[in-house]
Amino acid sequence: MPEAQAAATQSRPPSRTAFIVAAHRAAHQKLEGGRIFADPFAHIILGKEAIAPDSEAEAETSQRPVRLFIAARSRFAEDCLSAAVSRGVRQAIILGAGLDTFSLRNPHVQLGLHVFEVDHPATQAWKRERLMQEGLTLPTSLTFAPVDFERQDLADGLRAVGFQSDQPAFFHWLGCCTLPNPRCDIGNVGHHRWYAKCGGRVRLCRAPGELSAGKPCQTSRTRRARGCDWGAVDQPFRSD
């Protein structure tokens, strides 16, 4: 689906998990001053969906582990991307971008880094509307690549919006690999071969704790390992 067509797609809010992750990034800015991962757009993109803790003390004790985990994985991924840019990479693909704000903070614009955000067309339409509400202009260094992982091929979706598969690329992959539906498995062998073929480097992070193959996280031990009840949100996890 071309980007122009995606812009006319009816919007749909991102998944609950996307909001939770974004809320933890925003809380990190308030509670730790963004010391691990600075994101000045974290609260802005959430808007009224921002989750304010009842008190800083409560947030520190109940959510701090998962909040710092999310901040650290984002910092790690973006540090790796900076290293890739220093080696000459000029394409960054953010898989399952959701409420990610890197494209708004891109420190490598002057070096020519172009960001491709890959997500469901309806989610991207919502994000466009949200940014417009805040008076934020989409940077020219950003391209939305609308892809429904259950129905469309990732490689085809990227090529349709100008991704150059003959040039090196960095794949920023902090979600999606734990989705239970095999039809949306963007981490299968075929895709890994395609990543390698286009010179891609992949950085991914899966949630810590015990995962039962193909089943939602349900045990209290698993929930404690994450610092929050992932089993209660709208997307179950799987592991291979």
N, C-alpha and C positions, 0 to 999 in steps of 0.2 A: 504494500500500500504506500503510494507516494506521500511525502511529508505534507504537501498541500491538501491532499484528501484527508489525512489524519487530523489536520487542524479543524476540519468541519465535523469530525466525529463527535457524537454525543459524549459528554464527559461523564466519568464515574470516579468517585473518590478512590484513592489508593487503598490497598489492603490494610487491615488492622495492624498487621505486623510492620508494615511500612511506617505507619503512624507511631507505633511504639518505639521503633529504632530511632526515628527522627526526634521523638520526644526525649529520649535518653541523650542524644547529641545536644539538644537544647538545654537540658538540665545540667549537663557537664559544663556548659558555658557559665551558668549561674553558680553552681555549687563548687566547682573547682577552677572557675575563671578560665576555662578552656586551656588549662596548662598542658594537657596531653594533645588535644586536638582543637584548634581554634576555628570556629565557624560562625561568623557574624550574621549569617542568614538563617541559622538554625531555628530561631524563634519566628522570624518573619514568614518563612514558608509554611509553618504550621498554622499560623493565625489562631482562630478560635479553638482549633483542635489541640493547642498546646496544653500539655498536662502539667499543672502546677502542683508540686508536692504540698501536703498539708503543713509540713514544716521541714526545715532543712535537716533537723535531727532525724526525722522519720526517713527522709530520702537517703541520708547517709547510711542508716542501718539496714534498710530493706532492699534498696536498689543499687547501692554503690558498686557491688561486684559486676553486675551486668552492664551498668553505665560505663564503668572504666574499661570493660572488655570491648564494648562497642566503640568507645573513643580510641582505644589502642589499635583496634583492627583498621579503623579508618585512617589513622595516622600512618600505620605501617604501609597500607596500600598506596597512599599518596606519596610517601617517601620513596617507595619503589618506583612509582610513576616518574617522580622527579629524576631519579637515577636513569630511567629509560630515556627521558628527554635529553639528558646530558650525553647519551650515547647516540643521539640523532633520531629517536622515535618522534614522530609528529602526528600520530593518530592514537587517541585513547577511546576505548569502547567501554561504557559503563553498562553492564548487564543487569537488568531488573532495576533500573535507576531509581524508581519510586520518587522519594523526596530528597534525593541526593542533591547537594548544592555545589559540587565541585565546579561545574560549568560556570557558575556565577563568581567563583573565586579564582578561577584559572590563572595561576601566576606565570604561565608560560605562553601567554598569548603573543607576546612580542617575538618569541622564538618560532611561532607558527603552529603550536599544538592545537589540533582540532578535536573536539569532543563529540562523540556520538552516544547519545543516551538511548538505550534500547529498553522498551517497555510496552505494555499493552496500549493500543491506541486510545482507549477511553481514559486510562490513567494519565497519559500524556496530555490529553485535552483538558483534564481537570487541572493539571499542573500549569499549563499555559494560562488558564483563567485565573488561577491563584496568583501567579506572578503579575498579571495585568492588574489585578485588584490592588496590589501593593505598589503599582507604578514602576515595576521593574521591567526593563527592556531586555529581550532575549539577546545575548551576545552573538555576534556574527561567527564566533568560533564554536558555536553549538549547533548541532544538527540532531533533530529527533528522528530516531529510526523506529517507527511503529511496527512491533512484531507481537503477534499472539503466539506464544511459545507452543500452545497446544495445536495450532492450525497452520503455522507458517514456519518456514525454514530461516534460521538466523542468518546464514550467509546470504541468502537471496534478499532478505530484508535490509541488510547493510549495503549491499551493492546497489540496491534501488535508490539509496539516498546519497550515493557518491563515495562510499568507502572504497579505498584503493587496496585491493587484496594483494597487489604486487609490491606494496610498501610495508615496512615494519609497523607493528601496532602493539599497543599495550591493552590487555583485557582486564578491566577492573571488575571483579566478580565476588561480591560479598553476600550474595543471596542466590536464590533460585536453585542451587545445586541440591537442596534438601527437599524440594517439592516432590510429592509422592506420585504424581501422574507420570508414567514412563514416556508419554507423548511429548512432554515438555522438558525432557532430559537434555539440556544443552551441554551437559558434561560427558556425553557418550564418546566412544572411541572415534567415531566419524568426525565429530566437531573438534576434538583435540587434534586430529590430523590436519583439519582445516586451519586451526589456530597456528599450528607449526608451519604450514605451507605459506601463510601470509606473514611469517616472521614474528608471530605474536608471542608476547610474554604474558602469562596469566598469573594473577594474584587472587586467591580465593580464601575464604575463611568460613568454616562451618562452626556452628554453635558447640560449645563444650558439653560434656555430660554423656550419659548413656542414651543411645538411640536404638530403638527396635526397628529392624528392617521393614519398611513399608507401613509402619504404624505410627499413629500420633504419639507424642510424648505424653505419658499418662502417670508415671510414677512420681511420688513426692520427692524421691531422691534426684530424679532427673530435673524436676522443677527447681529444687534447691541449687543444683549445679549451675543453673542459668541465672539465679537471682530473681526469677519471676516465673509465673505460671504460663509458659509457652503453650501448654496443652489446652489452655482455655481460650486461645485466640483462634482466628479463622483459618489458619493454614497449618496442617499437620506436617511433621517432618519425616524424613526417611533417611536411611543410611545404606551404603552398599556393603 
